[in-house]
Amino acid sequence: MRKYLRPKLLVIDEVGYCPFGREEANLFFQLVSTRYEHGSIILTSNKSFAEWGELLTN
């Protein structure tokens, strides 16, 4: 996880290209919440924000 915390800017491309399973969604949440207030994140996706619930499961 440290290598994802080091850069001042983390670019995550094509969120939603493949749906996340429960474990992947949990790891993604951990990454975003850990980087909070430590560095910026840019996310790109071909899905609208309303469709993200389907991608990340509950």
N, C-alpha and C positions, 0 to 999 in steps of 0.2 A: 504494500500500500504506500510505502514511503516514496517510491518513484513517482507516484501520481500526486503527491503533496508538494513536491519540490518546485515545479514550475509555477511562475506567477500566473500563467494562463494555460488552462487545459482545454483543448478542443476535442469534443466528442462528436464524431460525424455519423450521420445516418441512424439516429436513434429510431427504432421502429422498423428497420429493415427486416429484422427477424424478431418475433415476439420473445419477451423474457419469460423464463420459467420463474417459479417462486424463489429459488435460490439466486438466480441472476438478478432479479428485481431487488432482492434484499441486499446483495453486494453493491448494486448501483446506488441504492439509497444510502448505504454506508459511505460510499465514496463521496457523494454529494454532501451529506451532512458533515463528514470529516473535513472536507475542504471549505466549508462555510467559514467565512471570516479569515481564511488563510490565503486564498487565491481565487481568481475568476475562472468561470467555466463558460464556454460557448458550446451550445448544443445545436445540432442541425437535425432536422427530421423532415420526412415527406408526409407526416401525419399531422393533423390539426391537434391542438392541445386537448380538445374534447375527446379525442380518440386515445389518449395516453392511458386511460384506465384499462383499456383492452390490452395494451402492450405490457403494462407492468403488473398485471393481475391485481388482486386486492392485497 
